[in-house]
Amino acid sequence: MQKNMGKMGMGQLMDILISTGIDKPRIKFFLEADAQGKGSIMDQITATLTNNLAEGIGVKGKDMTPDDVKKLRNNPTQAASTKPIES
């Protein structure tokens, strides 16, 4: 899983997990787990994909962390930036 972090989209990951036959509540539990204290697996993937996208379009700045993703998910109106992207 770790070696594919940021290389595989959430849709691909879900397809792989569903194809194992594991029921959806267990998959959800797995994706929301924070066993290592680094943020949930879903938050880690989202942060990595966001950073890859930002880098790909030339946005420089602080990388998004799994904790940043969690804060956005829990309170999107306070964490959203209104700063325009500079060219």
N, C-alpha and C positions, 0 to 999 in steps of 0.2 A: 504494500500500500504506500509506504513512504517514498519508494523510488519513483512512483507514478504521480506523486503529489504535484499538482499544477500542470501536468501534461494531459490529464484526462478531465473532461468536463463532468459536471454533476449528473447529466443525463446518461453518459456512458457508465459512470459508477453505479447509478441506480439500475441500469440494465443488467450489469454484471451481478449485483447483489440479488436482484429479483430472480435471475436465472439459476441461482443456487437452490431455490425452493424454500428459502427461509421466509417466514411470514413477515408481512409488512410492519407490524408493531415491533418485532425484534430488530428489523433493519433500522427503524426510526430510533429505537433505543441505542443501537450501536452508533449511529451518526451523531446523536446528541451527547454521547458519553465523553467525559473529560477525565479519563483514567490517569493520564500523566500530568495533569495540571497545566496543560499548554493550550487549553481551549478545546471545544468539542471538535471532533473530526470534521464535521460540516463547516465549522468556523475556520479551521485550518485550511481546508480546501478553498473556501471562498476568499480568504485573505491571499492565498497564493495565486489564485486565478486573477484576482483584482490587481495584484502587483505585476503579474505578467502582462496583463492588458495595458496598464498604465505605462510600463516600460516600452511596450510595443508601439504605443502611440506617442512616445516621447515626453511623457509627463514625469518630471523629476520631483523628488521630495521624499518625505518620510514614507517608508513602506507601511502598509496596513498590517496590523497584527490580528491574530484570532480574537484578542480582547476587544480591539476596535470593531470588529465585525459583530461581536456579541452586543456591544453598546449600541451600534446602529440598529440591530435587530430589535432590541428591547425598547429603544426610544429614537426612532428615525427622525423625528422633527428637530430634536436638539443637536443631533450629530451631523446633520447634513450641512455641507458647505455651500455658501452662495458666492464664493470667490470665483470669478471667471478664469477659465484656463488661459494662461498666457501663451503666446506663440513665439 
